[in-house]
Amino acid sequence: MHSTPQQSRLEEAVEKGLAWARRVDPPELKGELVVAASPTGEPAARILCVGVLHSGGVCRLAHPSEASLSLLPYREYEFTLVAFTGDPKDSRIVHLAEAASLLGARGLYVVGPPMHPGYEERLSMLGASRVEAPREAPVLSMSIASLVWTPRLLGMREGRFRGEIEALSGSTAWLRERFAGEIEEARGSSSVEAYSTPLGLPGALYLYLSGQSRAVHPLEMLPLHRTPPTPIVFMASVEEPSYRDVIRSSTVRGVRPVVFNINTDPITVGFYSILIAAEISEALI
């Protein structure tokens, strides 16, 4: 697969996102962590939660309305709230911040590009700490930040993980080479639908948010008969044994899913799936 301007743009966007993530003050992830996200913030939210869980922490992921009504009012311990959104008029995030402020959140952080001035003023009055993401490629940038903000891991894994982050911009070339055939096949399909395991969900969401995929499904819903949309599967190698029967049941009936089986640390799988989705869609969001 030859280099294209889109590939150069993607690598540049990763470098810019990494520089921004290192420059901003990160959220203090203390106590029980509640992560809420609008659709545009969900890829980053899922990556952050996976990192927190693998570091031994506690993380609850919810939609902003769900968190406001069913989660925050029933916390027994101190909690920190981190909310992700790419929507400049996301009233649900503002309502969530109001609930968190009323219920005494230990920390309240809203991550996303600049919002409507009235919303920004309200968030400031509520004492929310704003982590302002770039206007360009905010989904990608927030996802990078989630990797950077991952708490310290145990043992030698910490060094390997931080090394991967240092080389993040170079990972686009590795993914293009590793999945060259799969990327070309996905690009050549007239219509696609994304399927994923939990760790691969950020890539499936990115493909949908970019307008390339018609829908996002759990991998268990992989079709058992030929359908016009080509199934695009995002998964981690560590998850493969749990889903082998699903893929086998589909392929023996003539379905040919394009499978991206990513063999890296589980914490980075979500972001690599996003890079693959960006290669397929040729979109930076």
For each residue, the residues with C-beta under 8 A, 3 or more apart:
1: 176 177 180 183 184
2:
3: 7 8
4: 7 8
5: 8 9
6: 9 10 279 282
7: 3 4 10 11 172 176 279
8: 3 4 5 11 12
9: 5 6 12 13 284
10: 6 7 13 14 172 275 278 279 284
11: 7 8 14 15 169 170 172 173
12: 8 9 15 16
13: 9 10 16 17 136 137 140 141 284
14: 10 11 17 18 140 144 168 169 171 172 275
15: 11 12 18 19 169
16: 12 13 19 20 134 136 137 141
17: 13 14 20 21 134 137 140 141 143 144 145
18: 14 15 21 22 144 148 165 168 169
19: 15 16 22 23
20: 16 17 23 24 133 134 141 144 145
21: 17 18 24 141 144 145 147 148 149
22: 18 19 148
23: 19 20
24: 20 21 131 132 145
25: 129 131
26: 131 145 148 149
27: 80 82 107 109 111 129 131 149
28: 80 107
29: 33 52 57 80 82 149 151
30: 78 80 106 107
31: 77 78 79 80 106
32: 58 60 75 77 78 79 80
33: 29 49 52 57 58 59 60 79 80 82
34: 59 60 62 67 71 72 75 79 80 81 82
35: 45 48 49 59 60 61 62 81 82 83 84
36: 45 61 62 63 64 66 67 81 82 83 84 93 96
37: 41 42 44 45 46 61 63 64 83 84 85
38: 41 42 63 64 84 85 86 87 90 92 93
39: 42 205 209
40: 84 85 86 87 112 138 139 209 285
41: 37 38 44 45 83 84 85 86 111 112 139 142
42: 37 38 39 45 46 84 202 205
43: 46 47 139 142 143 201 202 203 205 206 209 270 274
44: 37 41 47 48 84 111 139 142 143 145 146 202
45: 35 36 37 41 42 48 49 61 82 84 146
46: 37 42 43 49 50 61 201 202 205 270
47: 43 44 50 51 143 146 147 202 267 270 271
48: 35 44 45 51 52 59 82 146 149 150
49: 33 35 45 46 52 53 59 61
50: 46 47 53 54 199 266 267 270
51: 47 48 54 55 146 147 149 150 151 267
52: 29 33 48 49 55 57 58 59 150 151
53: 49 50 56 57 58 59
54: 50 51 150 153 266 267
55: 51 52 150 151 152 153 154
56: 53 154
57: 29 33 52 53 151
58: 32 33 52 53
59: 33 34 35 48 49 52 53
60: 32 33 34 35 67 71
61: 35 36 37 45 46 49
62: 34 35 36 66 67 70 71
63: 36 37 38 66 67 92
64: 36 37 38 67 68 83 85 90 92 93 95 96
65: 68 69 92 95 96
66: 36 62 63 69 70 71
67: 34 36 60 62 63 64 70 71 72 81 96 99
68: 64 65 71 72 92 95 96 99
69: 65 66 73
70: 62 66 67 73 74
71: 34 60 62 66 67 68 74 75
72: 34 67 68 75 79 81 96 99 100 103 105
73: 69 70 99 103
74: 70 71
75: 32 34 71 72 78 79 103
76:
77: 31 32
78: 30 31 32 75 106
79: 31 32 33 34 72 75 105 106
80: 27 28 29 30 31 32 33 34 105 106 107 108 109
81: 34 35 36 67 72 96 97 100 105 107 108 109
82: 27 29 33 34 35 36 45 48 109 111
83: 35 36 37 41 64 93 96 97 109 110 111
84: 35 36 37 38 40 41 42 44 45 111 112 142
85: 37 38 40 41 64 90 93 110 111 112 115
86: 38 40 41 112 113 133 138 139 142 285
87: 38 40 90 93 112 115
88: 113 114 115 116 119
89: 115 116 119
90: 38 64 85 87 93 94 112 115 119
91: 94 95 119
92: 38 63 64 65 68 95 96
93: 36 38 64 83 85 87 90 96 97 110 112 115 119
94: 90 91 97 98 119 122 123
95: 64 65 68 91 92 98 99
96: 36 64 65 67 68 72 81 83 92 93 99 100
97: 81 83 93 94 100 101 108 110 122 123 126 128
98: 94 95 101 102 126
99: 67 68 72 73 95 96 102 103
100: 72 81 96 97 103 105 108 126
101: 97 98 104 105 108 126 127 128
102: 98 99
103: 72 73 75 99 100
104: 101
105: 72 79 80 81 100 101 108
106: 30 31 78 79 80
107: 27 28 30 80 81 129
108: 80 81 97 100 101 105 126 127 128 129
109: 27 80 81 82 83 128 129 130 131
110: 83 85 93 97 123 128 129 130 131
111: 27 41 44 82 83 84 85 131 133 142 145
112: 40 41 84 85 86 87 90 93 115 131 132 133 138 142
113: 86 88 132 133 134 135 138
114: 88 120 132 135
115: 85 87 88 89 90 93 112 119 120 123
116: 88 89 119 120
117: 120 121
118: 121 122
119: 88 89 90 91 93 94 115 116 122 123
120: 114 115 116 117 123 124 130
121: 117 118 124 125
122: 94 97 118 119 125 126
123: 94 97 110 115 119 120 126 128 130
124: 120 121 127 128 130
125: 121 122
126: 97 98 100 101 108 122 123
127: 101 108 124
128: 97 101 108 109 110 123 124
129: 25 27 107 108 109 110
130: 109 110 120 123 124
131: 24 25 26 27 109 110 111 112 145
132: 24 112 113 114
133: 20 86 111 112 113 138 141 142 145
134: 16 17 20 113 137 138 141
135: 113 114 138
136: 13 16 284
137: 13 16 17 134 140 141 284 285
138: 40 86 112 113 133 134 135 141 142 285
139: 40 41 43 44 86 142 143 206 209 274 285
140: 13 14 17 137 143 144 274 278 284 285
141: 13 16 17 20 21 133 134 137 138 144 145
142: 41 43 44 84 86 111 112 133 138 139 145 146
143: 17 43 44 47 139 140 146 147 202 270 271 274
144: 14 17 18 20 21 140 141 147 148 168 271
145: 17 20 21 24 26 44 111 131 133 141 142 148 149
146: 44 45 47 48 51 142 143 149 150 271
147: 21 47 51 143 144 150 165 168 267 268 271
148: 18 21 22 26 144 145 165
149: 21 26 27 29 48 51 145 146
150: 48 51 52 54 55 146 147 153 161 267
151: 29 51 52 55 57
152: 55 158
153: 54 55 150 157 158 161 267
154: 55 56 157 158
155: 158
156: 159 160
157: 153 154 160 161 265
158: 152 153 154 155 161 162
159: 156 162 163
160: 156 157 163 164 265
161: 150 153 157 158 164 165 265 267 268
162: 158 159 165 166
163: 159 160 166 167
164: 160 161 167 168 171 264 265 268
165: 18 147 148 161 162 168
166: 162 163
167: 163 164 170 171
168: 14 18 144 147 164 165 171 271
169: 11 14 15 18 172
170: 11 167 173 174
171: 14 164 167 168 174 175 272 275
172: 7 10 11 14 169 175 176 275 279
173: 11 170 176 177
174: 170 171 177 178
175: 171 172 178 179 272 275 276 279
176: 1 7 172 173 179 180 183 279
177: 1 173 174 180
178: 174 175
179: 175 176 182 183 260 276 279
180: 1 176 177 183 184
181: 184 185
182: 179 185 186 258 259 260
183: 1 176 179 180 186 187 276 279 280
184: 1 180 181 187 188
185: 181 182 188 189 230 258
186: 182 183 189 192 230 232 258 280
187: 183 184 280 282
188: 184 185
189: 185 186 192 229 230 258
190: 228
191: 214 228 229 230
192: 186 189 207 212 213 214 229 230 231 232 258 280
193: 213 214 215 216 217 229 230 231 232
194: 203 204 205 207 208 213 215 216 217 232 234 277
195: 204 216 217 218 219 221 222 231 232 233 234 257
196: 200 201 203 204 216 217 218 219 233 234 235 273
197: 200 201 219 234 235 236 239 242 243
198: 201 239
199: 50 235 236 238 239 266 269 270 273
200: 196 197 203 204 219 233 234 235 236 239 260 262 269 270 273
201: 43 46 196 197 198 204 205 216 234 270 273
202: 42 43 44 46 47 143 205 206 270 271 273 274
203: 43 194 196 200 206 207 234 260 270 272 273 274 275 276 277
204: 194 195 196 200 201 207 208 213 216 232 234 273 277
205: 39 42 43 46 194 201 202 208 209 216
206: 43 139 202 203 209 210 273 274 277 278 281 285
207: 192 194 203 204 210 212 213 216 232 277 280 281
208: 194 204 205 211 212 213 214 215 216
209: 39 40 43 139 205 206 285
210: 206 207 213 277 278 281 283 285
211: 208 281 283
212: 192 207 208 277 280 281 283
213: 192 193 194 204 207 208 210 216 232
214: 191 192 193 208 229
215: 193 194 208
216: 193 194 195 196 201 204 205 207 208 213
217: 193 194 195 196 221 222
218: 195 196 221
219: 195 196 197 200 222 233 235 243 246 247
220: 243 246
221: 195 217 218
222: 195 217 219 231 233 246 247 249 250 255 257
223: 226 227 231 250 255
224: 249 250 253 255
225: 253 254 255
226: 223 253 254 255
227: 223 231 255
228: 190 191
229: 189 191 192 193 214
230: 185 186 189 191 192 193 256 257 258
231: 192 193 195 222 223 227 250 255 257 258
232: 186 192 193 194 195 204 207 213 257 258 260 280
233: 195 196 200 219 222 247 257 258 259 260
234: 194 195 196 197 200 201 203 204 260 262 273 276 277
235: 196 197 199 200 219 239 240 243 259 260 261 262
236: 197 199 200 239 240 261 262 263 264 266 269
237: 240 261 262 263 264
238: 199 266
239: 197 198 199 200 235 236 242 243
240: 235 236 237 243 244 261
241: 244
242: 197 239
243: 197 219 220 235 239 240 246 247
244: 240 241 247 248
245: 248 249
246: 219 220 222 243 249 250
247: 219 222 233 243 244 250 251 257 259
248: 244 245 251 252
249: 222 224 245 246 252 253
250: 222 223 224 231 246 247 253 255 257
251: 247 248 254 255 256 257
252: 248 249
253: 224 225 226 249 250
254: 225 226 251
255: 222 223 224 225 226 227 231 250 251
256: 230 251
257: 195 222 230 231 232 233 247 250 251
258: 182 185 186 189 192 230 231 232 233
259: 182 233 235 247
260: 179 182 200 203 232 233 234 235 273 276
261: 235 236 237 240
262: 200 234 235 236 237 269 272 273 276
263: 236 237
264: 164 236 237 268 269 272
265: 157 160 161 164 268 269
266: 50 54 199 236 238 269
267: 47 50 51 54 147 150 153 161 270
268: 147 161 164 264 265 271 272
269: 199 200 236 262 264 265 266 272 273
270: 43 46 47 50 143 199 200 201 202 203 267 273 274
271: 47 143 144 146 147 168 202 268 274 275
272: 171 175 203 262 264 268 269 275 276
273: 196 199 200 201 202 203 204 206 234 260 262 269 270 276 277
274: 43 139 140 143 202 203 206 270 271 277 278
275: 10 14 171 172 175 203 271 272 278 279
276: 175 179 183 203 234 260 262 272 273 279 280
277: 194 203 204 206 207 210 212 234 273 274 280 281
278: 10 140 206 210 274 275 281 282 283 284
279: 6 7 10 172 175 176 179 183 275 276 282
280: 183 186 187 192 207 212 232 276 277
281: 206 207 210 211 212 277 278
282: 6 187 278 279
283: 210 211 212 278
284: 9 10 13 136 137 140 278
285: 40 86 137 138 139 140 206 209 210
